[in-house]
Amino acid sequence: MEEEMLHSINAMRTMEIIDINTGRKLGFIKDIKIDCNENKIVSIILQGEEKGWFSKGDDIEILWNNISKIGIDVLLVDLEDINNILSIH
């Protein structure tokens, strides 16, 4: 029998987000969007890259259905389709 893995939102915020296609480290979860009517997570939001001393890039929103695997300390996402990435200002 397979053991069920449960993760708290707090624990997920410490997991590194990695694109499975490129191996690129994308950062850490900044926020999560939840659909309260459907009782499910819609997307995760990552902080944008820093562009300089006083400016940051747009936050990045990754749709929940693009998450391939949640491990102990890493969250793997499939960003092969660039349309699944949304920039948030």
N, C-alpha and C positions, 0 to 999 in steps of 0.2 A: 504494500500500500504506500502511495506517495504521500510525503509529509506536506501539509499546507504551509506556505510561506506567507506571513502577514508582515506588512511594513507600516510604520506610522509615518505621517507626513513629515514629522521632525527628522526621522531617520532618513527619509528619502532626500531631504535637503542636504545631507552630507555626502550623498552618492555622486560620484563624478559621472557626467553624461558624455557618452562616446558614440560617434557615428560608426556603425558597423561596416560601411562601405569604404571609408577612408582611414579609419582609426583615429580621426581627429578628436581631440578632447574639446568639448564645447563649453564646459564649465559646470555650474551647479544650479539646482532649481532655486529660483527666486520666489516663485509663486505658483499656484495651481488654480485653474479655472474649473469650477464645478457647476454642472447643470442640476439645479435643485429640483426641477420638475421630473427629471429622469433618474435622479440619485446616482449620478456617475461623473467621473472626472472627464472633462472635455479635452484639456490640454495642460501642458506644463510651460512655464515661462522662465527663460534663462536671461540673465543680465547680459546686455550687449557688451562688446569688447570696448576697452578704453581706447579713445582716439588720441588722447593727449593729456596734459596735466589737468585741465579743467573740463574736459568734455568726454562723454561716453557715447557709444553707439546705441542704436535702438535696441530695445529688449527683443528677444526672439521667442516666438510662441511655436511650440511643437505639438501637433495633434496627438492625442493619447493613442490613437490606433497605429501610430508610427513607432511605438515602443515595442521592441522585439523581445527584450528579456530584462528582468529585474533580478540582479544578483545580490550578494551580501553587501558589497560596497560600490557597485557600479550599475548604471542603468544604460542599456544599449538601445540606440534608436536607429531606425532605417530612414535616412534622408535622401534616398536615391531620387525620389520625385521632389524637386525643388518647390513644387506647389504646396507641399505640406508644411512649409516653413512660413510663418507670418511675422512681419516686423511690427512691433508696437512702439509708438512714440511716447 
